[in-house]
Amino acid sequence: MDTLVDIITLDNLAQKMPRWDPAADSQLYALVDMGSNGIRFSISDLSPPRARLLRCVYRERAAISLFDALSSGPSLLFPDETISLVAQTLARFWAIAVDDYGVPPTQMRVFATEAMRRAQNATAMLEAIRAAAPGLSVCILAPQVETLFGSLGARSGFVDVKGLFLDLGGGSVQMTYLDTQGDKAGFPEGDLGPEVAAALAGQSLPFGAARLIKVLEQSDAETQAAQISQLRSGMSEAFRTLRAQFPSLAATAAAAEKHRGSAEGTSAGEQGIDVYLCGGGFRGYGSMLMHNHPIQPYPVPSVGSLTVSGTFFGQTQQLLKFNCSFDDKIFGMSKRRRAQFPAIIAVVEALIAAVPPIRSVTFCSGGNREGALMVSLPSDVRESNPLLLFENATESPVELSVPSPQRAEVQDVLDILLSAFPPDLHLGPAVTVFGLQLGARYARQIWTRLGEDDDANASAALHDAISCPDQPGLTHLARAVLGVTLCARWGARLAPIDEQLHQNLRALMDSADPDASFWADYTGAVTAAMATLLRRWPKTQRSIRDTITFRATSERGKKKLKVHLEIRISVGAAKGTDPDSLLDLFKALKKRHHDEKKVTVTINP
C-alpha cells in the first residue's frame, strides 16, 4: 500500500489517537467505523465530569457491506459504484458532524477494518473519500488495534470484567482475554497495560459471518466440512494460546474442568468461564435468545448487557431450527442477519467446543467506536465506576428535580432508607438498588413527577427503566431492579397492559435472586412512607431525622423470614398524618404473595 494508507498500530497508537482534553472548547467527538457488514457513525459528548458515560448524541448506520462488495475472484477489488457510494456517505457524515453539530475536524476519526485490509484497491477508496470530503482522514486498524478497540468498547458498558472477549464481524472473529482487576504484573507499561496485553494476545480467525455464510451456501459438502473443521481447530488453538498466556484464565479453566457436570454447559453461580460477546453477528444471536427466552415477552428491548447462562447459550440446534421454521419478524434481527444465522451458529458451536463449561455469556453493545473513545481517556476516568456518575447526568430517564446545592445530601437519604433494613441481612451484595450501586440514581428520583398521578408515575417508572438508552453499568438486571423499585415507590397500581411488563421484570430479577422482587417492594414501601411525610427533597439531613426514622429487626424461622419495622415520626408530622395511611403502603407486600416473608409495621410518634 502507498502513503495514502494510514495504518494505526499499537506502536503508533499514542500519536495517531490524541488524548482527551477536558479543557477543550468542544467535547464532541465523531467516529466512523467502516466495518465489513456496515458503516456506523456516531457523535459522542465527553464533557467532564461525565466523560466515562460516553454519551452518544447522534448515531446512524449505512447498510453498505464492504465484504460483500469485494469480488469473489482471485483479485479482491471494490467495484467503482461501491467506492463512489462510500465516498458520498462519508462526505455526508462529515457534513453532519462538522457543519450541523460543530465537531472540530481534528476530533473526527474514521476507522476501517478487515475488508479494507484485504482489498487490493483500498487506496482507490481512500482517494475517492478524500476527494469527496477534503480534510477527512481515514485510518486502517491493524488487527491488534481492532482487538484493542473491540475489547475496550465491549467492556465500556461495565464496571469490572474478567473473561473471554469475542467480536464477530463480517470478515473475521477475534478472541482475547481481559481481567480489569487482575494482577498487573508482567503487563506492558502504560495506563493501558492490561488492555494492550489483551490486544497483543488477541487471536483473529478469518471466519466472519458474511464470509462463512458464503462458504456454507456456495461450497460442496466436503469444502464446508473442511472449513468448519478449520474454524473449530482455530478456535481451540486460540483459547489454548490465551490460556497459556494468562494465569487467571488458566486457573478459571482448570476449576471449570474439574467441576464439569454430566450435562453440557453450566448454570450461573457454578464454576465456568464468563464470556463477553460483541459484533453484529453475536448481537443477532443475542436477539434470537431474547426471542426464545423463558420470560416472554422479554421485558428489555436492547440486547446490550443481556446476560444468559452457559446452558441457555448452548441451545444452538434448537435456535437454528427455530430460525428456519419461524416466518414472522424477530425483533433485533434483519433479513440479512437471519440469512447469516447458520454461520453464526457455526461460530458459537466452535466456541462452546473450544472452551470449558461456560458459566455466563454477556452481550455487549459497545464496539470499535466506544473503544476508541475509551483509549483516549486517562486511566482514572476510564476505570471509574459509571454508575456513580448518574447523579450528575441531567439527561437521565426521569428529569431530576434536586436543587444543585443539595446534591451532596443524596447519601443522607440513602442512610435513612438503609436504616429500614435489618442490619444482619447484609444487603451489600444483594440484588437491590443498594447492592447494585443504583442508590444515588434511585434516591434522586424519589421526589420527581410529584405533579403527576401516582398510577401514571408507577407506569412511567417501568417504561423509563426499559426504554432509556444503553448506559455503562446499567445491565438488564439493574434496569429491572430500578424500574420495579420505583414502581413500588408509587404504589404499583398498574393497568393490565403494564402488569405484564411488571411481572416479566420481576421474573428477570427473581431469576438472579429469589428475594429480589420482595426487597424491591419493601424498598418502595419504605420510600413511600418517607415521601409521605417529606413532601419534597429534604433541605438538610436533620430535617429528615427530625421527621422520620426507621428501626428494623429480623428473625429467620424454619419457613419464614420475619421482618419487624418500627417507624417513628415527629409529633408535628403525626398531627397531620393518619397512621393507617402509612400502614396501607405496606399492604402490597401481602398482595404480591411473598409467602416466605412476613413484615410487621408499628408506628410511634
C-alpha positions in Angstrom: 0.0 0.0 0.0 1.2 3.5 -0.7 1.5 6.6 1.6 -2.2 7.3 1.3 -2.9 4.4 3.6 -2.6 5.4 7.3 -2.3 2.3 9.4 -2.8 2.5 13.2 -0.7 0.0 15.1 -0.1 -0.5 18.8 3.3 1.2 18.3 1.9 4.5 16.9 -1.4 4.5 18.7 -0.4 7.3 21.0 0.5 9.5 18.1 -2.5 8.6 15.9 -5.0 8.9 18.7 -4.5 12.2 20.7 -5.7 12.1 24.3 -8.9 13.6 25.5 -8.5 17.2 26.7 -11.0 18.0 29.5 -10.3 21.7 28.9 -11.0 21.7 25.2 -13.6 24.2 23.9 -15.6 21.4 22.3 -16.2 18.0 23.9 -17.9 16.4 20.8 -16.1 13.6 19.0 -17.3 12.0 15.8 -16.3 8.4 14.9 -16.9 6.3 11.9 -16.4 2.5 11.9 -16.1 1.1 8.4 -16.9 -2.5 9.3 -17.2 -5.4 6.9 -21.0 -5.6 7.3 -21.9 -1.9 7.6 -20.6 1.6 8.2 -21.5 3.1 11.6 -21.3 6.7 12.5 -21.8 8.4 15.9 -21.2 11.7 17.7 -20.4 11.5 21.4 -20.2 14.1 24.2 -17.2 13.6 26.5 -17.9 16.7 28.7 -16.4 16.3 32.2 -17.3 15.0 34.7 -19.4 12.6 32.7 -16.9 11.6 30.1 -16.9 8.0 31.2 -20.5 7.6 30.2 -19.5 8.1 26.5 -22.9 9.8 26.0 -23.9 9.4 22.4 -25.9 12.4 21.0 -26.2 11.2 17.4 -25.8 7.8 15.6 -26.5 6.4 12.2 -25.8 3.3 10.2 -25.3 2.9 6.4 -26.1 -0.6 5.2 -23.1 -0.9 3.0 -21.3 -4.3 3.2 -17.7 -3.8 2.2 -17.1 -7.5 2.5 -19.9 -8.4 0.0 -18.7 -5.7 -2.3 -15.3 -7.4 -2.7 -15.2 -9.6 -5.8 -15.1 -13.3 -5.3 -12.4 -13.9 -7.9 -8.6 -14.1 -7.3 -8.4 -10.3 -7.1 -10.2 -8.7 -4.2 -11.4 -5.3 -5.6 -14.1 -2.9 -4.6 -16.4 -2.0 -7.6 -16.4 1.6 -8.7 -20.0 2.0 -7.6 -19.2 0.9 -4.1 -16.2 3.3 -3.9 -18.5 6.2 -5.1 -21.2 5.3 -2.6 -18.8 5.0 0.4 -17.2 8.4 -0.5 -20.6 10.1 -0.8 -21.7 8.5 2.5 -18.6 9.6 4.4 -18.9 13.1 2.9 -22.4 13.3 4.3 -21.3 12.1 7.7 -18.6 14.8 7.6 -21.1 17.5 6.9 -23.4 16.3 9.7 -20.5 16.2 12.2 -18.7 19.4 11.3 -21.4 21.6 9.8 -24.5 20.6 11.8 -23.0 19.6 15.2 -19.8 21.7 15.2 -17.4 18.8 15.8 -13.9 20.1 15.3 -12.3 18.3 12.3 -9.4 17.2 14.5 -12.0 15.3 16.6 -13.4 13.2 13.9 -11.9 9.8 13.2 -12.7 7.2 10.5 -11.5 3.6 11.0 -11.5 0.8 8.5 -11.1 -2.9 9.4 -10.9 -6.3 7.7 -12.5 -5.6 4.3 -10.2 -2.6 3.8 -7.2 -4.5 4.9 -7.9 -7.2 2.3 -8.9 -5.0 -0.6 -6.2 -4.6 -3.3 -7.6 -1.3 -4.3 -8.1 0.2 -0.9 -6.0 3.2 -1.9 -8.6 4.0 -4.7 -11.3 4.0 -2.0 -9.2 6.4 0.2 -8.6 8.7 -2.7 -12.3 8.9 -3.5 -13.1 9.7 0.1 -10.5 12.4 0.3 -11.8 13.9 -2.9 -15.4 13.9 -1.6 -14.6 15.2 1.9 -11.2 17.1 1.8 -9.6 17.0 5.2 -11.2 13.8 6.3 -8.6 11.2 7.4 -9.2 7.5 7.2 -7.1 5.1 9.2 -6.9 1.3 8.8 -6.7 -0.6 12.0 -4.1 -3.2 12.4 -5.7 -6.5 13.7 -4.3 -6.0 17.2 -5.6 -2.4 17.4 -9.0 -3.7 16.2 -8.9 -6.2 19.0 -7.9 -3.5 21.5 -10.8 -1.2 20.4 -13.3 -4.0 20.3 -12.5 -5.3 23.8 -12.4 -1.8 25.3 -15.6 -0.9 23.6 -17.3 -4.1 24.8 -16.2 -3.6 28.4 -17.2 0.1 28.3 -20.7 -0.9 29.4 -19.5 -2.5 32.6 -17.6 -1.6 35.8 -15.2 -4.5 36.0 -14.8 -7.5 33.7 -13.0 -10.8 33.8 -13.5 -13.2 30.9 -13.1 -14.0 27.3 -14.0 -11.3 24.7 -15.1 -12.3 21.2 -16.1 -10.0 18.4 -17.9 -11.5 15.4 -17.9 -9.2 12.3 -18.5 -9.9 8.7 -15.0 -11.0 7.7 -13.4 -12.3 10.9 -13.9 -13.3 14.5 -11.5 -12.1 17.3 -10.9 -13.7 20.7 -8.9 -12.3 23.6 -9.0 -12.3 27.4 -9.3 -9.3 29.8 -9.2 -9.1 33.6 -9.5 -5.5 34.7 -9.0 -6.3 38.4 -6.3 -8.9 38.0 -2.6 -8.9 38.8 -1.0 -6.1 36.7 2.5 -7.7 36.9 4.0 -8.5 33.6 1.7 -6.3 31.6 3.2 -3.7 29.2 4.0 -0.3 30.7 1.4 2.5 30.5 -2.1 3.0 31.8 -3.5 0.7 29.1 -1.3 -2.2 30.2 -4.0 -5.0 30.7 -5.9 -3.8 27.6 -2.7 -3.8 25.4 -1.8 -7.2 26.8 -5.2 -8.4 25.7 -4.7 -6.9 22.3 -1.3 -8.4 21.8 -2.6 -11.8 22.8 -5.7 -11.5 20.7 -6.4 -14.2 18.1 -8.1 -13.4 14.8 -9.7 -16.1 12.7 -11.0 -15.4 9.1 -14.5 -16.7 9.8 -16.8 -13.7 10.0 -20.5 -14.2 9.5 -20.6 -12.8 5.9 -17.5 -14.8 4.8 -18.6 -18.1 6.4 -22.2 -18.0 5.1 -20.8 -17.8 1.5 -18.8 -21.0 2.2 -21.9 -22.7 3.6 -24.2 -21.7 0.8 -21.9 -21.9 -2.2 -19.5 -24.8 -1.5 -19.8 -28.5 -1.7 -20.2 -30.6 1.4 -16.5 -31.5 1.5 -15.4 -27.9 1.4 -17.9 -26.9 4.0 -16.7 -29.7 6.4 -13.1 -28.6 5.9 -13.9 -25.0 6.7 -15.9 -25.9 9.8 -13.0 -28.1 10.9 -10.6 -25.2 10.4 -12.9 -22.9 12.4 -13.1 -25.4 15.3 -9.4 -26.1 15.4 -8.6 -22.4 15.1 -10.9 -21.6 18.0 -9.4 -24.3 20.1 -5.9 -23.1 19.4 -6.9 -19.5 20.1 -8.2 -20.5 23.5 -5.1 -22.6 24.3 -2.9 -19.7 23.4 -4.7 -17.3 25.7 -4.9 -19.9 28.5 -1.1 -20.3 28.3 -0.5 -16.5 28.4 -2.9 -15.5 31.3 -2.6 -17.4 34.6 -6.0 -16.3 35.9 -7.7 -17.7 32.8 -5.8 -20.9 33.2 -6.9 -21.2 36.8 -10.5 -20.5 36.0 -10.4 -23.0 33.1 -8.9 -25.7 35.4 -11.6 -25.1 38.0 -14.3 -25.3 35.4 -13.0 -28.5 34.0 -12.7 -30.0 37.5 -16.4 -29.2 38.2 -17.7 -30.1 34.8 -21.0 -31.8 35.2 -22.5 -34.6 33.3 -24.7 -32.2 31.3 -23.2 -29.9 28.7 -22.7 -26.3 29.9 -23.2 -24.9 33.4 -25.6 -22.6 35.1 -24.9 -19.2 36.6 -23.3 -19.5 40.0 -21.3 -22.6 39.2 -17.7 -22.9 38.0 -17.1 -21.8 34.5 -15.8 -19.2 32.0 -17.5 -15.9 31.7 -17.7 -14.7 28.1 -18.4 -11.3 26.6 -19.6 -11.0 23.0 -19.8 -8.1 20.7 -20.2 -7.5 17.0 -23.2 -7.7 14.8 -23.2 -11.5 14.4 -23.2 -12.2 18.1 -25.8 -9.5 18.8 -28.0 -11.3 16.3 -27.6 -14.5 18.3 -28.5 -12.5 21.4 -31.6 -11.2 19.8 -32.6 -14.8 19.0 -32.0 -15.8 22.6 -34.2 -13.0 23.8 -37.0 -14.1 21.4 -36.8 -17.6 22.9 -36.1 -16.6 26.5 -38.2 -18.3 29.2 -39.6 -14.9 30.2 -41.9 -13.8 27.4 -42.2 -11.3 26.1 -38.7 -10.5 27.3 -39.1 -7.1 29.0 -35.9 -5.2 27.9 -35.7 -4.4 24.2 -31.9 -3.8 24.0 -29.6 -6.8 23.6 -26.8 -4.8 25.1 -26.0 -6.1 28.6 -28.2 -9.2 28.2 -26.7 -12.0 30.3 -27.6 -15.7 30.0 -26.4 -18.9 31.4 -24.0 -21.1 29.5 -26.7 -23.8 29.3 -29.2 -21.5 27.7 -26.5 -20.0 25.4 -25.6 -23.5 24.2 -29.0 -24.4 22.7 -27.7 -23.9 19.2 -29.6 -26.5 17.2 -32.9 -25.5 18.7 -32.3 -21.9 17.7 -31.2 -22.9 14.2 -34.4 -24.9 13.7 -36.5 -22.1 15.0 -34.8 -19.6 12.6 -35.6 -21.9 9.7 -39.2 -22.5 10.7 -40.3 -19.1 12.1 -41.6 -16.9 9.3 -42.5 -13.8 11.3 -40.2 -10.9 12.3 -37.7 -11.5 15.1 -37.0 -8.2 17.0 -33.5 -7.0 16.5 -32.7 -9.3 13.5 -32.7 -8.1 9.9 -33.3 -10.4 7.0 -29.6 -10.3 6.3 -28.8 -11.4 9.8 -31.4 -14.2 9.7 -29.8 -15.4 6.5 -26.3 -15.5 8.2 -27.6 -17.3 11.2 -26.3 -20.8 10.2 -22.8 -19.2 10.0 -23.3 -17.6 13.4 -24.3 -20.9 14.8 -21.2 -22.5 13.5 -19.0 -19.9 15.3 -21.0 -20.3 18.5 -20.6 -24.1 18.4 -16.9 -23.8 17.7 -16.6 -21.5 20.8 -18.5 -23.9 23.0 -16.4 -26.9 21.8 -13.2 -25.0 22.4 -13.9 -23.6 25.9 -14.5 -25.4 29.2 -18.0 -25.1 30.6 -19.3 -21.5 30.0 -20.8 -20.1 33.1 -22.3 -16.9 31.7 -22.5 -15.0 28.4 -23.0 -11.3 28.3 -23.8 -9.4 25.1 -22.1 -6.0 24.7 -23.5 -3.0 22.8 -20.1 -1.2 22.6 -17.7 -1.7 19.7 -14.8 0.0 17.9 -16.1 3.5 18.3 -16.6 3.2 22.0 -13.3 1.5 22.3 -11.5 4.4 20.5 -13.1 6.8 23.0 -12.1 4.7 25.9 -8.5 4.7 24.6 -8.4 8.5 24.6 -9.4 8.8 28.3 -6.9 8.8 31.1 -6.9 5.7 33.3 -8.6 7.3 36.3 -11.5 8.3 34.2 -11.6 5.0 32.2 -11.5 2.9 35.3 -14.1 5.0 37.3 -17.5 3.5 38.1 -20.0 4.8 35.6 -22.9 4.1 38.0 -21.6 6.7 40.3 -21.8 9.4 37.6 -25.6 9.1 37.0 -26.4 11.6 39.7 -24.6 14.2 37.7 -26.4 13.2 34.4 -29.2 15.7 34.0 -30.3 13.7 30.9 -31.3 10.6 33.0 -34.6 8.9 32.1 -36.6 10.9 34.7 -35.6 14.5 34.9 -34.0 15.3 38.2 -35.5 18.0 40.4 -33.0 18.1 43.2 -31.5 21.6 43.6 -27.8 21.5 43.0 -26.7 22.8 46.4 -28.4 19.7 48.0 -26.8 17.1 45.8 -24.3 16.2 48.5 -27.2 15.0 50.6 -28.1 12.1 48.5 -26.3 9.8 50.9 -28.3 11.3 53.8 -31.5 10.0 52.0 -29.9 6.6 51.4 -28.8 6.3 55.0 -32.4 6.8 56.2 -33.7 4.2 53.7 -31.0 1.7 54.6 -31.9 2.1 58.3 -35.2 0.4 57.5 -33.3 -2.9 56.7 -32.3 -5.3 59.5 -28.6 -4.8 59.9 -27.9 -8.6 59.9 -29.3 -9.1 56.3 -26.1 -7.9 54.6 -27.7 -6.1 51.7 -24.4 -5.0 50.2 -24.2 -7.9 47.7 -28.0 -8.4 47.4 -30.0 -7.7 44.2 -31.4 -4.3 45.4 -30.9 -0.7 44.3 -28.3 -0.5 47.1 -26.4 -3.7 46.3 -26.3 -2.9 42.6 -24.9 0.6 43.3 -28.1 2.3 42.0 -28.8 4.1 45.2 -27.9 7.6 44.1 -29.9 7.2 40.9 -32.9 5.9 42.8 -32.8 8.5 45.6 -32.7 11.4 43.1 -36.0 10.1 41.5 -38.0 9.8 44.7 -39.4 13.3 44.6 -39.7 13.8 40.8 -43.0 13.9 39.0 -44.8 15.0 42.1 -47.4 16.8 40.0 -48.4 13.6 38.3 -50.8 10.9 39.4 -49.3 8.0 41.4 -50.6 5.4 38.9 -49.1 7.3 36.0 -45.8 7.5 37.8 -45.8 3.8 38.6 -46.3 3.0 34.9 -43.6 5.6 33.9 -41.1 4.0 36.2 -41.3 0.7 34.4 -41.2 2.2 30.9 -38.4 4.6 31.7 -36.3 1.6 33.0 -36.6 -0.4 29.8 -36.6 2.5 27.2 -33.6 4.6 28.4 -30.6 4.4 26.2 -27.8 1.8 26.9 -25.6 3.4 29.5 -22.4 2.0 31.1 -23.2 -0.2 34.1 -26.9 -0.3 33.5 -27.4 -4.0 32.9 -30.8 -5.7 32.2 -30.9 -6.7 35.9 -30.1 -3.2 37.0 -32.9 -1.8 34.8 -35.4 -4.3 36.2 -34.5 -3.6 39.8 -34.6 0.2 39.4 -37.9 0.1 37.5 -39.7 -2.3 39.8 -38.5 -0.5 43.0 -39.5 2.9 41.7 -42.8 1.4 40.6 -43.3 0.2 44.2 -42.5 3.7 45.5 -45.6 4.9 43.7 -47.8 2.0 44.9 -47.5 -0.3 41.8 -51.2 0.1 40.9 -51.0 -0.8 37.2 -53.2 -1.2 34.2 -53.3 -4.7 32.7 -51.0 -3.7 29.8 -48.4 -2.6 32.3 -48.9 -5.5 34.7 -47.4 -7.9 32.1 -44.3 -5.8 31.9 -44.2 -5.6 35.7 -44.4 -9.4 36.1 -41.7 -10.0 33.5 -39.3 -7.6 35.0 -39.9 -9.2 38.4 -39.3 -12.6 36.9 -36.0 -11.3 35.5 -35.0 -10.1 38.9 -36.0 -13.3 40.7 -34.0 -15.4 38.2 -30.9 -13.7 39.7 -32.1 -13.7 43.3 -35.4 -15.3 44.5 -35.7 -12.5 47.1 -35.1 -9.6 44.7 -38.7 -8.7 43.9 -39.6 -8.8 47.7 -36.9 -6.3 48.6 -37.9 -4.1 45.7 -41.5 -4.0 47.0 -40.2 -3.4 50.6 -37.8 -0.6 49.5 -40.6 1.0 47.6 -43.0 0.9 50.6 -40.4 2.3 52.9 -39.6 5.1 50.4 -43.3 5.9 50.0 -43.6 6.2 53.8 -40.7 8.6 53.9 -42.0 10.6 51.0 -45.5 10.8 52.6 -44.0 12.9 55.4 -41.3 14.7 53.4 -43.2 16.2 50.6 -40.1 17.4 48.7 -36.4 16.9 48.6 -35.3 17.5 52.3 -33.3 20.6 52.9 -31.0 19.2 55.5 -30.0 15.9 57.0 -31.5 17.0 60.3 -34.9 17.8 58.6 -35.1 14.1 57.6 -34.3 12.7 61.0 -36.4 15.2 62.8 -39.4 14.0 60.7 -39.0 10.2 60.4 -36.7 7.4 61.5 -36.7 3.7 61.0 -35.6 0.8 63.1 -35.7 -2.8 61.8 -35.1 -6.2 63.2 -35.4 -9.7 61.6 -35.9 -13.3 62.7 -35.4 -16.2 60.4 -37.7 -19.1 61.3 -37.8 -22.5 59.8 -40.1 -21.4 57.0 -40.3 -17.6 57.0 -38.2 -14.6 57.3 -39.9 -12.2 59.7 -39.1 -8.5 59.5 -40.3 -6.0 62.0 -40.2 -2.4 61.1 -40.7 0.4 63.6 -41.4 3.8 62.1 -41.0 6.8 64.4 -42.5 10.1 63.2 -42.3 13.5 64.8 -45.1 15.0 66.8 -45.6 17.7 64.2 -45.8 15.2 61.3 -48.1 12.9 63.3 -50.6 15.6 63.8 -51.2 15.9 60.1 -50.8 12.2 59.1 -53.1 9.3 59.5 -51.0 6.4 60.7 -53.3 4.0 58.9 -52.3 5.7 55.6 -48.7 4.7 56.3 -49.6 1.2 57.1 -51.6 0.9 53.9 -48.4 1.5 52.0 -47.1 -2.0 53.1 -50.3 -3.9 52.1 -48.9 -4.5 48.7 -46.3 -6.8 50.3 -49.1 -9.2 51.2 -50.8 -8.8 47.8 -47.7 -9.8 46.0 -47.7 -13.2 47.7 -44.3 -13.2 49.3 -45.3 -16.3 51.2 -41.9 -16.9 52.8 -41.7 -13.3 54.2 -43.7 -11.6 56.9 -43.4 -7.9 57.6 -45.0 -6.2 60.6 -45.0 -2.4 61.0 -45.6 -0.3 64.0 -45.8 3.5 64.0 -44.8 5.5 67.0 -44.7 9.3 67.5 
